[in-house]
Amino acid sequence: MHAASSSQVLYTEPETNYMQGHMTTDLRNVLRSTFVELILGTDMKKHINIVSRFQALPTRAAKKTHISEVSVQENLCLKGLPHDQKLLIAQVALKVADIGHLCSPCKVHLRWAEQLKEEFFRQGDQERARNMSISPLMDRGDPAGLVKSQVGFFEIVAIPCIRSYCSLFPAAQPMLDGALANYEYWRSLK
């Protein structure tokens, strides 16, 4: 929704339409469809599928580009990869960025977690005011649900995604280290 609104403003105003006059229609269409695919890739319904395909990528990328698997893992060369594999790498990079606060120092991560908790509780407040059933994790009356959900989110979503990303981009290891430290913090509260 936010991306669609922003794009509408960008592309309809001549002073902000960075694509107009600078690239071919075909290139604009490829760029736009790539943006759409990246954004759709952040949908949690697609998370397991995307991460699973990403985990298989080093072997497939090595076969496609005739580079040894070790070389691909240590220094990925995107030049020889097909568009769909480049897109998959970009989707996972965006996923990691989207949950990046999990990798931050604990103090920073906890500020983000508090903001997310408040956002969830406001949604629950609105659901209660409309006599709707309150969505999981949105009930202000059950704040303990946050701790349980954090541990599960780290175990099921965050750590496998970040670990996979680090397997292809070893220089990102400090991100995984930060996520694991925050995971241990939440586990200690359980």
Secondary structure, DSSP 8 states (H G I E B T S, - for coil): -HHHHHHHHHHHSTTT-TTTTTS-HHHHHHHHHHHHHHHHTT-GGGHHHHHHHHHTHHHHHHHHHT--HHHHHHS--GGGS-HHHHHHHHHHHHHHHHTGGGGS-HHHHHHHHHHHHHHHHHHHHHHHHTT----TT--TT-THHHHHHHHHHIIIIIHHHHHHHHHH-GGGHHHHHHHHHHHHHHHHH-
